Amino acid sequence: MEGTIIISTCPDGVTFFILQGLSSLGEKQMILFVILLLGYIVILGGNSMVIFVTLTDPKLDSPMYFFLANLSFVEMAFTTSSIPKMLSGFLSDVSIISVPGCFLQMHFFSQLSITVSAILTVMAYDRYVAICNPLHYTSIMTRPVQLLLITGAWVFSVVFTLPPAIIALLRPYCGPNVVKHGWCDLSSVRRLACADTSMDNIVSLSLAMVALLTPGSLILTSYALIGVSLARMAVTQRLKAFGTCSAHLTVVTISFSSVRIIVAVLYTALTPFLNPLIYSLRNKELQESIRRILTKRLLG
């Protein structure tokens, strides 16, 4: 990256990091800037609409929509943790972030991404109860239980993402200070530490594996049980039940199929961008609610 300032040695440690991001794209940066900006606007608009509709329409007062509103909120926060800084970096020669800002971004990006997976797990459990135990669904999925499940999703994400961020923060950083990523990615920042981080890598990898495999395993288990229950149903019941799960399955597939750098950038914007569209397109109640609200607003 031409013109980048690299701190080679500094007794007191670095005071800021430089986010290299996708600077190698040259003039194509502006194309990506426009795409990300438009995507970010749609993410905020689409998810805000989902939250507003699900919380204000009495007809959508069910656990599924409560969880969907929480998912939309988390995805707005998740994209906001990284995309605005990436966008500002495209408009400047050097994208600088303070050390405290870097570690805050690092933690919230990791935590919110795990929170999304945890809420998707909660939604899979909700679908399991609705399909496999429909007669007791309302008595099981009460509002206190819903709040407990959402709280559990947040606690789960904090427990598995806060320790690696704290360990990384306590390491000395004396230079260089160029993060080869679009945001303060944990592994990219750790490489800049002036200390042995082999144990840090083991701790982070272990926690990350548990944080990723636990939701994935629970979701697979839920849908395995749902599949067994569907096999016992009549064709019409089976299609109706599958329709209630199709949107969630689509989002889960997208969420659990992303990797780093370019794909990670797409994941950061793609999943929150598609989620409100997927749930809206596959849910007639949500479509009708949005239509009613828009009509009411437009007609005064």
Contacts in CASP RR format, 6 or more apart in sequence:
PFRMAT RR
TARGET T0000
AUTHOR 0000-0000-0000
METHOD contacts of the structure
MODEL  1
MEGTIIISTCPDGVTFFILQGLSSLGEKQMILFVILLLGYIVILGGNSMV
IFVTLTDPKLDSPMYFFLANLSFVEMAFTTSSIPKMLSGFLSDVSIISVP
GCFLQMHFFSQLSITVSAILTVMAYDRYVAICNPLHYTSIMTRPVQLLLI
TGAWVFSVVFTLPPAIIALLRPYCGPNVVKHGWCDLSSVRRLACADTSMD
NIVSLSLAMVALLTPGSLILTSYALIGVSLARMAVTQRLKAFGTCSAHLT
VVTISFSSVRIIVAVLYTALTPFLNPLIYSLRNKELQESIRRILTKRLLG
1 18 0 8 1.000
1 20 0 8 1.000
1 23 0 8 1.000
1 24 0 8 1.000
1 94 0 8 1.000
1 178 0 8 1.000
3 93 0 8 1.000
3 94 0 8 1.000
4 18 0 8 1.000
4 20 0 8 1.000
4 94 0 8 1.000
4 178 0 8 1.000
5 18 0 8 1.000
5 94 0 8 1.000
6 18 0 8 1.000
6 175 0 8 1.000
6 176 0 8 1.000
6 177 0 8 1.000
6 178 0 8 1.000
7 13 0 8 1.000
7 14 0 8 1.000
7 174 0 8 1.000
7 175 0 8 1.000
7 176 0 8 1.000
7 177 0 8 1.000
8 175 0 8 1.000
8 176 0 8 1.000
9 174 0 8 1.000
9 175 0 8 1.000
10 174 0 8 1.000
10 175 0 8 1.000
11 174 0 8 1.000
13 172 0 8 1.000
13 173 0 8 1.000
13 174 0 8 1.000
13 175 0 8 1.000
14 99 0 8 1.000
14 173 0 8 1.000
14 174 0 8 1.000
14 175 0 8 1.000
14 177 0 8 1.000
14 192 0 8 1.000
15 98 0 8 1.000
15 99 0 8 1.000
16 96 0 8 1.000
16 97 0 8 1.000
16 98 0 8 1.000
16 99 0 8 1.000
16 102 0 8 1.000
16 177 0 8 1.000
17 96 0 8 1.000
17 97 0 8 1.000
17 98 0 8 1.000
17 99 0 8 1.000
17 102 0 8 1.000
17 177 0 8 1.000
17 178 0 8 1.000
17 179 0 8 1.000
17 184 0 8 1.000
17 189 0 8 1.000
17 192 0 8 1.000
18 94 0 8 1.000
18 95 0 8 1.000
18 96 0 8 1.000
18 177 0 8 1.000
18 178 0 8 1.000
18 179 0 8 1.000
19 85 0 8 1.000
19 86 0 8 1.000
19 89 0 8 1.000
19 95 0 8 1.000
19 96 0 8 1.000
19 97 0 8 1.000
19 179 0 8 1.000
19 181 0 8 1.000
19 182 0 8 1.000
19 183 0 8 1.000
19 184 0 8 1.000
20 95 0 8 1.000
20 178 0 8 1.000
20 179 0 8 1.000
20 180 0 8 1.000
20 181 0 8 1.000
20 182 0 8 1.000
21 86 0 8 1.000
21 95 0 8 1.000
21 179 0 8 1.000
21 180 0 8 1.000
21 181 0 8 1.000
21 182 0 8 1.000
22 29 0 8 1.000
22 32 0 8 1.000
22 182 0 8 1.000
22 262 0 8 1.000
22 265 0 8 1.000
23 29 0 8 1.000
25 32 0 8 1.000
29 90 0 8 1.000
30 90 0 8 1.000
32 90 0 8 1.000
33 87 0 8 1.000
33 90 0 8 1.000
33 91 0 8 1.000
36 83 0 8 1.000
36 86 0 8 1.000
36 87 0 8 1.000
36 90 0 8 1.000
36 265 0 8 1.000
36 269 0 8 1.000
37 87 0 8 1.000
39 269 0 8 1.000
39 273 0 8 1.000
40 79 0 8 1.000
40 83 0 8 1.000
40 84 0 8 1.000
40 87 0 8 1.000
40 269 0 8 1.000
42 273 0 8 1.000
43 75 0 8 1.000
43 76 0 8 1.000
43 79 0 8 1.000
43 269 0 8 1.000
43 272 0 8 1.000
43 273 0 8 1.000
44 76 0 8 1.000
44 79 0 8 1.000
45 276 0 8 1.000
46 72 0 8 1.000
46 276 0 8 1.000
46 277 0 8 1.000
47 72 0 8 1.000
47 73 0 8 1.000
47 75 0 8 1.000
47 76 0 8 1.000
47 272 0 8 1.000
47 275 0 8 1.000
47 276 0 8 1.000
48 72 0 8 1.000
48 76 0 8 1.000
49 276 0 8 1.000
49 290 0 8 1.000
50 68 0 8 1.000
50 69 0 8 1.000
50 72 0 8 1.000
50 276 0 8 1.000
50 279 0 8 1.000
50 280 0 8 1.000
50 286 0 8 1.000
51 69 0 8 1.000
51 72 0 8 1.000
51 73 0 8 1.000
52 293 0 8 1.000
53 60 0 8 1.000
53 286 0 8 1.000
53 289 0 8 1.000
53 290 0 8 1.000
53 293 0 8 1.000
54 60 0 8 1.000
54 65 0 8 1.000
54 66 0 8 1.000
54 68 0 8 1.000
54 69 0 8 1.000
54 72 0 8 1.000
54 286 0 8 1.000
54 289 0 8 1.000
55 69 0 8 1.000
56 293 0 8 1.000
57 289 0 8 1.000
57 292 0 8 1.000
57 293 0 8 1.000
59 285 0 8 1.000
59 289 0 8 1.000
60 285 0 8 1.000
60 286 0 8 1.000
60 289 0 8 1.000
63 126 0 8 1.000
63 141 0 8 1.000
63 146 0 8 1.000
64 123 0 8 1.000
64 126 0 8 1.000
64 127 0 8 1.000
64 130 0 8 1.000
64 244 0 8 1.000
65 286 0 8 1.000
66 143 0 8 1.000
66 146 0 8 1.000
67 119 0 8 1.000
67 122 0 8 1.000
67 123 0 8 1.000
67 126 0 8 1.000
67 146 0 8 1.000
67 149 0 8 1.000
67 150 0 8 1.000
68 123 0 8 1.000
68 279 0 8 1.000
70 119 0 8 1.000
70 150 0 8 1.000
71 116 0 8 1.000
71 119 0 8 1.000
71 120 0 8 1.000
71 123 0 8 1.000
71 275 0 8 1.000
72 275 0 8 1.000
72 276 0 8 1.000
74 112 0 8 1.000
74 115 0 8 1.000
74 116 0 8 1.000
74 119 0 8 1.000
75 116 0 8 1.000
75 271 0 8 1.000
75 272 0 8 1.000
75 275 0 8 1.000
76 272 0 8 1.000
77 108 0 8 1.000
77 112 0 8 1.000
78 109 0 8 1.000
78 112 0 8 1.000
78 113 0 8 1.000
78 115 0 8 1.000
78 116 0 8 1.000
78 268 0 8 1.000
78 272 0 8 1.000
79 268 0 8 1.000
79 269 0 8 1.000
79 272 0 8 1.000
81 105 0 8 1.000
81 108 0 8 1.000
81 109 0 8 1.000
81 112 0 8 1.000
81 183 0 8 1.000
82 105 0 8 1.000
82 109 0 8 1.000
82 182 0 8 1.000
82 183 0 8 1.000
82 268 0 8 1.000
83 268 0 8 1.000
83 269 0 8 1.000
85 95 0 8 1.000
85 97 0 8 1.000
85 105 0 8 1.000
85 182 0 8 1.000
85 183 0 8 1.000
86 182 0 8 1.000
86 183 0 8 1.000
86 265 0 8 1.000
88 95 0 8 1.000
89 95 0 8 1.000
95 182 0 8 1.000
97 105 0 8 1.000
97 184 0 8 1.000
99 173 0 8 1.000
101 184 0 8 1.000
102 179 0 8 1.000
102 184 0 8 1.000
102 189 0 8 1.000
103 165 0 8 1.000
103 168 0 8 1.000
103 169 0 8 1.000
103 184 0 8 1.000
103 189 0 8 1.000
105 183 0 8 1.000
105 184 0 8 1.000
106 165 0 8 1.000
106 168 0 8 1.000
106 183 0 8 1.000
106 184 0 8 1.000
106 185 0 8 1.000
106 186 0 8 1.000
106 189 0 8 1.000
107 161 0 8 1.000
107 162 0 8 1.000
107 165 0 8 1.000
109 183 0 8 1.000
109 184 0 8 1.000
109 185 0 8 1.000
110 161 0 8 1.000
110 164 0 8 1.000
110 165 0 8 1.000
110 186 0 8 1.000
111 157 0 8 1.000
111 158 0 8 1.000
111 161 0 8 1.000
111 162 0 8 1.000
112 157 0 8 1.000
114 156 0 8 1.000
114 157 0 8 1.000
114 160 0 8 1.000
114 161 0 8 1.000
114 211 0 8 1.000
114 212 0 8 1.000
114 215 0 8 1.000
115 153 0 8 1.000
115 154 0 8 1.000
115 156 0 8 1.000
115 157 0 8 1.000
116 255 0 8 1.000
116 271 0 8 1.000
117 211 0 8 1.000
117 212 0 8 1.000
117 215 0 8 1.000
117 216 0 8 1.000
117 255 0 8 1.000
117 256 0 8 1.000
118 152 0 8 1.000
118 153 0 8 1.000
118 154 0 8 1.000
118 156 0 8 1.000
118 157 0 8 1.000
118 215 0 8 1.000
119 150 0 8 1.000
119 153 0 8 1.000
120 215 0 8 1.000
120 219 0 8 1.000
120 248 0 8 1.000
120 251 0 8 1.000
120 252 0 8 1.000
120 255 0 8 1.000
121 153 0 8 1.000
121 214 0 8 1.000
121 215 0 8 1.000
121 216 0 8 1.000
121 218 0 8 1.000
121 219 0 8 1.000
121 222 0 8 1.000
122 149 0 8 1.000
122 150 0 8 1.000
122 153 0 8 1.000
123 248 0 8 1.000
124 218 0 8 1.000
124 219 0 8 1.000
124 222 0 8 1.000
124 223 0 8 1.000
124 248 0 8 1.000
124 252 0 8 1.000
125 149 0 8 1.000
125 218 0 8 1.000
125 222 0 8 1.000
126 141 0 8 1.000
127 222 0 8 1.000
127 226 0 8 1.000
127 244 0 8 1.000
127 245 0 8 1.000
127 248 0 8 1.000
128 222 0 8 1.000
128 223 0 8 1.000
128 225 0 8 1.000
128 226 0 8 1.000
129 136 0 8 1.000
129 137 0 8 1.000
129 140 0 8 1.000
129 141 0 8 1.000
130 137 0 8 1.000
130 141 0 8 1.000
130 244 0 8 1.000
131 226 0 8 1.000
131 229 0 8 1.000
131 230 0 8 1.000
131 241 0 8 1.000
131 244 0 8 1.000
131 245 0 8 1.000
132 225 0 8 1.000
132 226 0 8 1.000
132 229 0 8 1.000
133 140 0 8 1.000
156 211 0 8 1.000
156 214 0 8 1.000
157 211 0 8 1.000
160 207 0 8 1.000
160 208 0 8 1.000
160 210 0 8 1.000
160 211 0 8 1.000
161 207 0 8 1.000
161 211 0 8 1.000
163 203 0 8 1.000
163 207 0 8 1.000
164 186 0 8 1.000
164 200 0 8 1.000
164 203 0 8 1.000
164 204 0 8 1.000
164 207 0 8 1.000
164 208 0 8 1.000
165 186 0 8 1.000
167 200 0 8 1.000
167 203 0 8 1.000
167 204 0 8 1.000
168 186 0 8 1.000
168 189 0 8 1.000
168 190 0 8 1.000
168 193 0 8 1.000
168 200 0 8 1.000
171 190 0 8 1.000
171 193 0 8 1.000
171 194 0 8 1.000
171 195 0 8 1.000
171 197 0 8 1.000
171 200 0 8 1.000
172 193 0 8 1.000
172 194 0 8 1.000
172 195 0 8 1.000
173 192 0 8 1.000
173 193 0 8 1.000
173 194 0 8 1.000
174 194 0 8 1.000
175 192 0 8 1.000
175 194 0 8 1.000
176 192 0 8 1.000
177 192 0 8 1.000
178 192 0 8 1.000
179 185 0 8 1.000
179 188 0 8 1.000
179 189 0 8 1.000
179 192 0 8 1.000
180 188 0 8 1.000
181 188 0 8 1.000
181 261 0 8 1.000
182 265 0 8 1.000
185 260 0 8 1.000
186 204 0 8 1.000
187 201 0 8 1.000
187 204 0 8 1.000
190 197 0 8 1.000
190 200 0 8 1.000
190 201 0 8 1.000
190 204 0 8 1.000
191 197 0 8 1.000
193 200 0 8 1.000
216 256 0 8 1.000
219 252 0 8 1.000
223 245 0 8 1.000
223 249 0 8 1.000
226 241 0 8 1.000
226 245 0 8 1.000
229 241 0 8 1.000
230 238 0 8 1.000
230 241 0 8 1.000
230 242 0 8 1.000
233 241 0 8 1.000
243 282 0 8 1.000
246 282 0 8 1.000
247 278 0 8 1.000
247 279 0 8 1.000
247 282 0 8 1.000
247 283 0 8 1.000
250 274 0 8 1.000
250 278 0 8 1.000
250 282 0 8 1.000
251 271 0 8 1.000
251 274 0 8 1.000
251 275 0 8 1.000
251 278 0 8 1.000
251 279 0 8 1.000
254 270 0 8 1.000
254 271 0 8 1.000
254 274 0 8 1.000
255 267 0 8 1.000
255 271 0 8 1.000
258 264 0 8 1.000
258 266 0 8 1.000
258 267 0 8 1.000
258 270 0 8 1.000
258 271 0 8 1.000
279 286 0 8 1.000
280 286 0 8 1.000
280 287 0 8 1.000
280 290 0 8 1.000
281 287 0 8 1.000
END
